[in-house]
Amino acid sequence: MRLEYRKFYRLASKVPSVPGQLPILGLANRVFLASGEDIFKLMREIFSPIGQSPRKAWLTPAQLLIVVDDIEQLKKVYTIPSCVNRPNLYSAFMAPTGLLSSNGNLWKNHRKLLNPAFNAGVLKSFLPILNKKTQILIKVLDEYSNGNEFDISTFMASFSMDNILSTSLGFHGDSQTDKQSKLLQNFLGGMFVITKKITNFWLQYKPIIMLTKYYELEKQHITNGIHKFVKDFVDEKEKTFDISDISDKPQIFIDQLFKKRSEFNRNEIEDEIGTIVGTGYETSAYSLSLGVVLLALHPKIQEKLYDELKNVFRSANEEVSEDNLPQLTYLDLVVKEILRYWPPVSVIVRYTSDEVEIGDYLIPKETNIIIPIYEIHRNKKFWGDDADEFKPERFEGEKFKNVPAYAYMPFALGPRNCIGLNYATRMIKTTLAYFFRHFRVETDMKLEDISLEFVVVTKIVEGFKVKLTRRNFDGDS
Ligand code: HEM
């Protein structure tokens, strides 16, 4: 055994283990062919705050996972340069030089160049687009507001797709009304394959995936679908982009990318576009879907939100504006609580680029550090005995002051947090501000019967089944 391997296993052996692992195999038998629901349950079991932090699990005999959920240790992992990288697992997204998957100086330089695409001025310029797209969503959903049960996530997927293409690329498709939208089918199919490759990591080896049906799906939806769309889009942009057209406007993502064109090679441009659309679309779609189901399960909170909307808006179709957004203070608490209670990204992984001291242990170089967001958001030590209850009020000023910093992280924290954080929260607020003016939402599902699954983002195994009925916002006094 080479010296560095010996050191790796010696350091790892000192870290306490999570329960339920087999000798040598670790958790391999539990993840092999496991469904998204099995993986969510397994994560709950091994990431639950039992025992001390850090603690270790072996995903396979060669893949060490170090779980961290202590506040001081989290702060360290989020802020030190040797934990800023992501592991190879993220290559499943097939955009190796994009922000989500790249590491080192490439990531650092790109992040610096792209941060301005999400500054306050740019986000303000999105509001008219978000208003317009949300009005289309309301019209589409109106057809379903007859009290019959349906799965709302498909509608949120096409809505989010249109939003992200419009706001980040200036591309105006309409997959909300075009049910045959090829692009949407490719994104849905592409995310399905990516998810499979993350939850069944062996599919990331080409000789293995080639033996499965996922290879054909990958070619159809990703290579010949999403990648082809991005390639054609960039070809066109290369021909038409003129810096003088944008110099006096807030520069959306694609303009920022082309303004700094000389800093990116052609592959990097394509990977950054694929990354922003992929990350933005999937997380937006499921944060909205999870939020709508949570409010269906909590009718009193839904009514309180409706009352606020009645106080702030004069009509059901009044646009969300820079003036009325800050007045939606209860909505702000509701959105924070949605993202705490069912975080759309339930776990993240970092990769050590050096040995790191965490707590009482030295964690070897090239180790996966697991941050179990879902478990941290439900830890009673940080959130109190009612941590498992859905209670927006917990985010009110004084109460929230008792929650330790680094206990709330729906968008991760530190320099490698979500670049779309402010975009996402404004988008969720705008959408819900329309949605709940127009509809009352109910569900026959019971909170205690709902099972979540880990499929890159958090989803509900039973589906996002809701019933809508129309509100009479303009008639209610
Ligand atoms: C509610 C919605 C969203 C949630 C909960 C969310 C959550 C997250 C989290 C937890 C990470 C860190 C992942 C990790 O470290 O493994 C992340 C990264 C990222 N997110 Fe989001 N996200 C959301 C919306 C968006 C949107 C709308 C966009 C794009 C417009 C976006 C783009 C990205 C990108 C590019 C990264 C990688 C950033 C980097 O490494 O520099 N996200 N997101």
Residues whose N, C-alpha, C, O or C-beta is under 5 A from the ligand:
A	BS01	HEM	L99 L100 R111 I276 T279 G280 T283 S284 S287 P344 V345 I348 V349 M409 P410 F411 A412 R416 N417 C418 I419 G420 Y423 A424
